[in-house]
Amino acid sequence: MAVSPDYKRLRLIQSPQKRHIEQLEKANARLARELEIANGCLDLQKKALSMLDHLNSGGNV
């Protein structure tokens, strides 16, 4: 069964697009992980600041 020239052309066009989509999905996953880490750091900083405020206000008495 022969492959039509239109199919070959479409496949050649889709191949770079597919690679580009895969690159974007990989970058998106990496950025999502970085965002989770950054949000975790912010939560930790908030907790530390809250503890320091509690200690400075004499809340442990």
C-alpha positions in Angstrom: 0.0 0.0 0.0 1.6 3.3 -1.1 1.5 6.4 1.0 0.1 9.4 -0.7 2.4 12.5 -1.2 -0.2 14.5 0.8 0.2 12.2 3.8 4.0 12.4 3.6 3.9 16.2 3.4 1.5 16.3 6.4 3.7 14.0 8.3 6.7 16.2 7.6 4.8 19.2 8.8 3.5 17.5 11.9 6.8 16.1 13.0 8.4 19.5 13.8 5.2 20.6 15.4 5.0 17.4 17.5 8.6 18.0 18.6 7.8 21.6 19.5 4.7 20.5 21.5 6.8 17.9 23.3 9.4 20.6 24.2 6.6 22.9 25.4 5.1 20.1 27.5 8.5 19.3 29.0 9.1 23.0 29.8 5.6 23.3 31.3 6.2 20.3 33.6 9.6 21.8 34.7 8.0 25.2 35.4 5.2 23.5 37.3 7.7 21.7 39.5 9.6 25.0 40.1 6.4 26.7 41.0 5.6 24.0 43.6 9.0 24.5 45.1 8.7 28.3 45.1 5.3 28.0 46.8 6.7 25.7 49.4 9.5 28.1 50.1 7.0 30.9 50.5 4.9 28.8 52.9 8.0 28.1 54.9 8.9 31.8 55.1 5.4 32.7 56.2 5.5 30.1 59.0 9.0 31.3 60.1 7.9 34.9 60.1 4.8 34.0 62.1 6.9 32.2 64.6 9.3 35.1 64.9 6.4 37.5 65.3 4.9 35.3 68.0 8.2 35.2 69.9 8.8 39.0 69.6 5.3 39.8 70.8 5.8 37.7 73.9 3.2 35.2 72.9 5.0 32.4 74.6 4.1 33.7 78.1 
